[in-house]
Amino acid sequence: MLFPVAPDPEPEAEEAGRRLFAGPVDFVKGVTRMEDLPPPDRAEVCFAGRSNVGKSSLINALTGRRSLARASNTPGRTQEVNFFALGASRYLVDLPGYGFAEAPKAVVARWQALLRAYLQGRASLRRAFVLVDARHGLKPVDAEILTLLDRAAVTFQVVLTKADKIGPAARARVLDQVRAALQPHVAAHPELVVTSSETGEGIAGLRAIVAHLA
């Protein structure tokens, strides 16, 4: 099967992920210009997704901190590239949501340009995690980011969020839709991750993946 769901991590890998995220996770800075990015002196992973996909909730679940990444009731409020130091050797990067945004068009255009510049020009970026709401699957608004990642040769892995909100039959349909949509994308990682910030499903596996990306 193309793009299977990633299996549960081996105990050693799961423990490595647990230790990494149990250690220090500190906010470094939020930037709105490429020249303000921190030095690319460590491996980093980024989280991207359309507005209101549950990105902040997932980051908080991964780190075990309720308010590390600030969730907003108004989609599109995250307008910066936010860097978090994950221990001493990694950055975890929270990217601006794309798609619908309650903000002036000029502001939206500016932070979408920053998003594109970051994805194309960050040599220390090891993987982009593209978050997809399990209730809706991949949408046309996601296509631009996936194509950009292909062109930039940045490996990306799709992470389904809010998996607790749907039943098994709906989950199977969404997984089939995502698999079909990913087939043309050369930078797509061959495994999917299914998560729920509410139940903890998939969180240990995603931690283990990040820990492996040294």
Summary of the structure (lengths in Angstrom):
residues: 214
radius of gyration: 16.0
end to end distance: 27.7
largest distance: 48.0
contacts: 695
relative contact order: 0.21
helix: 38%
strand: 22%
